[in-house]
Amino acid sequence: MVVYPKSRPLSLAKQMLALRRSFPQSECSLNRSRLHWRATLSPTPMSDSCTVTLKYSLEMPPIVRVENPVLMERDDEALPHIYPDGSLCLYYPSAGEFSRDRYLASTIVPWTSEWLLHYELWYVTGDWLGGGIHPGESRPVRYDEL
């Protein structure tokens, strides 16, 4: 049996450099042990631009919020895939989709853009096509099950 060494988390400085390199128009700063990132994302050329913020430290998972525009509920439906604090639900933590040894610029940020696309589609159609765990379900919905 081969045992692989546990991966080390990427430093906040490396995360910041990757975010700045991938998104040069964004704002990124380190404050003590927390990274703050702010950018404008547009999931498609026809989509509205959204200002998003990302807060991250090595002690907590990434927290992403949409600052502008304000996310709207659809009729009487609550926003899907939003945590109670208003941050976006981007991945299923128990599935190991994100780990601290992966770059935010190649995981969390593209997932945020994808979330925004699924939000736009949900707002128009009423169907969340992004998969994931829905209320009352005990396992994630896979894309090929939709």
N, C-alpha and C positions, 0 to 999 in steps of 0.2 A: 504494500500500500504506500503510495506516494503522499507525503504530507507537504503541502505548500505553505510557505510562510505567510502570515497574516499581512495584508497590505497596509501600508502606513497612510494616514490621511494626508491629503495635499495641504500645504500651508495656505493660510489666507492670502499671503503675498502672491503665491503662484496662482491662486484662484483669481485674484484681482488682475494680475497681468494677462491671464487668458481672457477675462471679460473685456478688458480694454482693447486687446488685440482683435477680438472677434466683433466687438461693438464699439468702434472708436468714437461714436457720437454720444455714448452713454456717460453717465457720471458714476464714479466708483471711488469709495474711500474706505479706509480702515480706521476704526476708532476703538482703541484698546484691543479687545479680542473679538470684535465684531466687524464684519464686512457689510457695507451698505452699497447697493447698486440701484440705479434709477435709469430707465431707458424708455424710449418709445418703440413699441412693436406694432406691426401690422401683419396679421397672418397671411393675407393675400393682397395683391395689388388693388383689389376692389374693396377691401376692408377699411373700416375706420382705424385711425391710429389710436393706440391705447398707451397711456403712461403707466408703467408698472414699477414696483419697487421689490427688491429682494434683500432680505436680511439673513445673514448666515454667520454662525460661529461653529467652532469645532465641538461645542457642547450641546448644540440643538440642531434640529433639522432646518433646512431652508424654509423661510416664510416668504411667500409671494402674495402681493396684493395689487389690485388694479386701482390706481388713484383716479384716473380720468379716462374715459367718461365713467360716471357712476353706473355700475351694473344694475340692470333693471330686471325686476321679476316679470314673469309672463302671465298675464291675467291673474289668477289666484295661486299660481305655482311658485313655490320658493325656488331660489337659485339652486341649480344642481351642482354637486361637487364643490361645495364651499364649506369650510370649517366654521364652527360657531363664531370664531373671532373675525370672520370675513376673509381669511386667507384662502387661496386656491388649493384644492385637492388635486395634486398633479400626478401622484403615483401611490401605489399600494405599499406602505412601508414594510409589511411582513414578507413581501415577495422579493425584497432585496434589489429592487430596480434602481435605487440610488444608494450609493455608498460614498463615504468621505474621500475615497481614493479616486473618484471620478470628477472631472471638471464640470462646474456649474454651467459653463458656456456651451457644453456639448450635451447636457442632460436637462437641467432645470429650465434653462432659457428656451430651448426648442419645445419642451413640454408646455411651457407657458404659452407660447405662440399657438401650439396645437389646441390647448384649452380654449384660447380666445376664439379660434375657428369653430370649435364645437359649441361654444356659447352662442356665437352668431347663428349657427344652424338651429340650435335649440330654440332661440328666441323667435325664429321665423316658423319653425315646424312643430315645436312642442316635444320633439324627440331628441334625447341626448344620445348622440352617435359615437361618443368617445370611449365607450366601454367603462369598466371600473365597477365598483361595488355601489349598488343602488340601495336605498332604504328597504329594509326587510330581507335583504339577501345576505347570504353568509359567505359567498365567494365572489371573486371578480368576474365580470362578464368579459369574455374574449371577443376581439374584433370579428372573428369568423363565426361567432354565435349570433351576431346582430342580424 
